[in-house]
């Protein structure tokens, strides 16, 4: 098996869609020797800020001298971003080895090996692990083999029935609750909070920045039921010592709240994993997380701001951040979004900031037609010039002379921008499309 073969195999697992449930993940993990058992985890769920909070936790514990695994999704450019140790991506040889090993184990799920994966419509396909279930166990086996001291473990979708929920962590973190993925998680704060609170384990500390009326009550009730100590992070904690004196590379008030959540988690685990003030500060001041309020300074003097604001709450957080940090600016806004998102709300938040708007498709079958966004953007900002672009490359070319450009609307769009701006190496098309799962309930 080559690396290309391994990626193609992972791509073929899209046939099995995204199906919530733990049974197949537990089964594959058991066949793989239950690699989660010797590991220690911090499990992170939430609607927004999961990845940034994970990156901060990883950076803090690495600064404290630990060997830290990091599992996140989706990837921006390459698959290896999802599985890291001390911020080094998993190597191609390890991807090949682990895919080959787990593929052999997956044959035991049923059906003849020669016909695996099953063809579309074959009832035996329900026996097989999905892409996310497969790579969850793949990451566990890698982290165990590499003897990580701690794994920062991000949920994929929801929490209760997400494949990552086969672990018992040292702490459960729920960043916040927003309305997203309603077809799986529910259409109210309470229903979504119930799903995300499913990562809470008996007597395991819970840390959350969820707000009253936006899921906090559900989280608190579940924590009380399971006798799990609860820490609620208040917005004011983001501007109090020691965070008020920390130069955080990830910009915006929402990132300071994520930093407060990460710091509260570290303090909640002080008895198990001591971390000094110097390591906490060093970790936060050196954290890296691409595509989240990421500033790029071009040789021409142009400033680009890349932010994967991919839902209404993310768009609103980006609006607040831009108004706080660039109060006099009227940037060119390049915006692209998936058609299953609440694009109208996102446009209402972001369009008023812009001097001009460039609407672009995303390189995905799920893209919204940018022409459908013109009217809502014009209503939100009647003064701005609005252009529909054929591609992100076209939009970047048209804004080459603008002093300040914001690119937002989807992490997929940010990944494409990183390639076009040479912030990341190019990858094969199948590797990019690993983020494209087919829904299956």
N, C-alpha and C positions, 0 to 999 in steps of 0.2 A: 504494500500500500504506500502511495506517495502522499505528500501533503495535499495535493490537488484532489486525489482520490478521497482522502479523509473529509475534506470540505464538501465534496460532491455527495458523500454518504450522509453527512449532517444535513445537507440541503434536501436530500430525499426524504428525511424525516418530517418535513413540512406536510407531507401527505396526511400525517396523523393529527395535524392541527394543534390547537391550544385547548387542552381539555383539563379542567380543574379536578383535582383528586390526588390522594397520596398513595393509593394502593400500589400502582406500578413503580413509583419511585422507591417505596420501601422494598419492593421485590427486587428491583435491580440493584439497590444498595446492598441487600442481603447476599445476592449472588456475587457481588464485588467484595464481600468480606466486611460489610458495614463500616466503611472507612470513616464515617462521621463519629464513631464511638470514642476514639482517642483524642479528638479535636475539641478545642474550646471556641465558642462562637459569640459574636454580638449580632443579633438578628435585627435587621432594619426594614421596616415597612412604612407606608405613608403615600399620599397622593403626589406631593411634590417635595423636592429636597432630599430624597433618599440617597441618590448618588453622591451629592455634595457632602452630606453628613457622613456617608461611608468613607469618602476620600479623606475627610478631616480626622475621623477615628483612626484610619490606617496610618495617616501621617503622624499623629500623636504617639501611637504605640510603637511605631517604627523609631521615632525620635527617642523613645524610652528604651530602645535596645532590643525590642522583640522582633522575631521573624513573623511577618504578618501576611496572611493570605487575604486576597480581596476578590470577591465575586460580585459582579454587577451586570446589568443589562439595560438597554441594548448596547451594542458596540456602535461607535460613530463611523469607523472606517474598516477595521479588521477584527476578525473573530477573537484573536488573542487578547484583545483589550478586556474581555470578560473575565479572564482568569489570570491573576497576577500574584506575585510574591515580592514584597518589598518594592512594589511598583515596577517590577520587571515582568513583561508579558510572558506567558507560557510559550516555550519554544516549539517550532514546527515538529521536531522529532518527538516531543512529548505528546503533541496533539495526535500525531499518527499512531503512536504506541497505544495511547488510551482509547482512541476510537476503535482500533483493531481489537483490543482486549474486550471492551464493552460490547462491541458488535457480536463477538462470539458468545458472550454471556446472554445477550438479548435473544439468541436463537432459542433459548430455553423458555421463552415466553409462549411458545406454541407455534405450530406451522413448520413446514419443511424449511431448512436453512436455505436451500437453493432458491426459494421463492421470496426470501425476505429482503427488502421490505415488501409488504403485500401490495398488490395492485389496487387501484382505486375501486371501491365497491366490494372488495373482498371482506367478508365479515371478520376475518381473522385479524384485520388491521387494528381492531379495538384491543387486541391482546398486546400490542407492541408499545413501547415507550414513545412519547412525543419527543420532539427536538429538545424542548426545555427540560423535560425529565431526564433525558439522556445526558445533557451537558451538566446538569446539576450533580449527578453521580460522578461524572467525569471530573468535575472540579473537586469533589470530595476526595476522590482517589488520588488526585494530584497533590492536594494539600497534605493529606496524610502521609503520602510517600516522601514528601519534602519536609516532613516534621515541623510544620508551622506551629508557633507558640500560640497564635490566635488567628481566627478567621473572621473578617468583617463580611457579613453575609446578607446581601440585598435580596428581598423578595422580587419575584417577577411580576405577578399579578395578584392583587388582594393580599392574602395571608393565610387564612384558615385552611384552604385547599390548595395553596401554592406548593409546588414541588419542594421548595426550600424548607418547608415546615416539618420535615422529618427530623430536624435537629432539636436538641434541648440546649438553649444558649445560656450564657452567663447573664445576659441582659437582653430584654426585648425593647426595641426603640420604634415608636410610631411618630414620625415627624409631624404629620398633620392629616386632616381629612378634607377632601374635596370631592366634587361630583365628577366622576370619570369612569369609563368602562361600565356604564350602568347596565348593559346587557348581561354582564357576569356578576357584578357586585351589588346591584340595586340602584335605585334612583333617589335615595335620600341620604343625608349625612348619617343617620342612624343605621341604615342597612349597610352602608359601606364601612362604617366604623365597626360593625359586628364582624365583618369579614376580616378586616385588618387586625382587630383585637384577637383574632384566632391564633396569633403567634404568641400570645401570653401563656406562660407555663406556670404551674403551681410554684409559689414561693420564689420565682425568678423576678428580679427587679424590672420595673417598667418605667421608661422615660418617654415623655411625650410633650410636644408643643401644640397639641390640638387645643382648640378654643371652645369655651362654653357655647352650646348651641350648634357646634360644628363637630360633633362626635365625641367630645371629651367625656360627657356623662356616660356614654356606652363603654368607653375604655376604662373609666374609673370603676364602673359596676363590675366589669369582667375581672379587673385586677383585684377588687375586694373579694369577689367570689372565689378566686384562686389563691387568696392570701399572698398576692404578689405586691411587694412594696412599690408605691407609685410616686414618681417625681414629675410634677407638672412644671414645665419651663415657661416662664412668663416673658412677654416681649421686653420688659425693662431689663431683664437679665442680660440681654444682648449688648447693653451699653453701660453695664456696671463692671467694676474690677473683677477679674483681670482683663476682660474682653475689651474694655474701653481703651486700653493702652496697647492693644495688639494690632499690628498692621496686617490685616487679612488680605491675601491676594485675591480671593473671590469677593467681588464687589456687590454692594447692594444690601439694604436692611434685611432682606430675607436670608442672605448668607450669614449675616451676624446672628440671626436667630438659629440657623443651623449650627453655627459654631457654639452657641450657648447650649444647644441640645447635645452636641458631642461632648462638651466639657462636663455637663451634668452626668452623662453616661460614665465618663472616666471617673468622676468623683463617686458615683454609686458603686463602682467596682474597685474602689481604693483598697479594700481589705483583701481582695483576691489578686489584683494586679496593681501594685503601687506605681504611681506616675508622679514625678515631681513637677513643681510649677515650671521649672526651666524646660522640661520636655514638653509640657502642655503648650507653652508659648512657642517653642521651636517648631513643634508639629503644625500648629495653626498658621504660623508665619511662613511656612515653606510648603503648604498644601498646594497641589496641582490638580485641576479637574477641567479637562478641555470642554469647550462649548457651553460653559456656564459663565455668563458675563465675562467672556474672554476677550481681552483687548489685543488687537494686532496693530502695530505701528509700521506702516510701509515706509520705504526709503523716500517716497515722494512727499511724505508728511501726512498722508491720509491716515486717519484712525478708523479701524473697523471694530465693531463690537459684535461678537457672536454669542447668541444665547438661545438654547434649545427650549424656549418657552412654547410648550406644546399643548397647553390647555388654558382655559380662562384664568385660573388662579396663577399659573406661570406667567401669562401675558400681563396680568395686573401687577405682579411682583416686578416684572421688567419695567413696566411704566413707572412705578414708584422709584425704582433704582435710577432710571435715566433722569427723571425730574430732580432727584436729589443730587446726582453727581454731574449732570450736564444741564443745569437749569436754563441756560440761555441758548441751547442748541436746537436746531431744527434739522435733524439728520435725514438723509435719504434712507428709507426703510425698504428693505427687500424682504418680502413676506411670502411664505408658501406653507400650506397646511394640508393635512389629510381630510378627506371628505367626511369621515366619521367623527370629526371634532366639532365643537361649538365655535365655528369660525367667526360667526357674527359677533359674539361676545369678545373674542380675541381682537377683532378689528376695531371694535368700539374702544378697547383699552389702548391699542397701539397707534392707530391711524392719526389721532389728534396730535401726536408728538412730531409727526413727520413734515418736512418741507416738501417732499415728494415721495410717492409710493410706487414701488415696482413689484408687481404681483407675478409670481413665477410658479410653474408646476414643480412638484417634487419628483425625483426619478424613482417612481414607484407606481404600481397599479392602483394604490389607494389614494393617489393625489386628488385634491380638489382642482377643478377647472378654475384657473385664476380669473377668467372672465366673469365667473359667478360672484366674485368678491368685490367687483367694481362698485356696485350700487351701495353696499353697506359701508365701504370705505369712503365713498363720496358723501354719504349722509353723516358719517362721523367726522369728516374733515373736508368741508366744501372747498377750502382754499388750496388744498394740495393738488399738484399735478399727479395724475394716476396713469401708469403705463402697464400694459400687460406684456410680459416678456415670454419668449419662446422657451427659455431655459435659465437656470441660475447663471451659467456662463454669460449669457446675453445680458442679464441684469448687472453682473459685475463689470462688464465692458461699458455699459451705459453710465455707471456710477464711478468710473475711473477718475474723473476730475472732481468728485465731491469730497470735501474735507472730512466728513464724518458719515459713515455708513453703518447701519444696524441691520444684521441678518437674523431673522427670527421666524418662529412658527412651527418648527419641527426639529428634533434631533437628527433626523435623516437628512434634512436640508443642511444642517450644520456639518455633518460628516462630508457631504458633497463639497461644501465650501472649503473645508480643511484640505481636501485634495486639490481643488482648483487653486487655492492660495499657497500650495506647497507647504502646508503646515503638517502634513502627514503623507507617507508614501502611498502610492496607488495600490489597490488590491484588485483581485479578480472579481468579476461580476457576481459569481455564485457566493463569494464571501460576503459581499455587500447584501445580497438577498437573503442571507440567513436571518436577518431581522424580520423578514416577511413571512409571518405565520398565517395559516389558514384557520379561521375560527371553527371550533367544533365543540359542542356542548355534550 
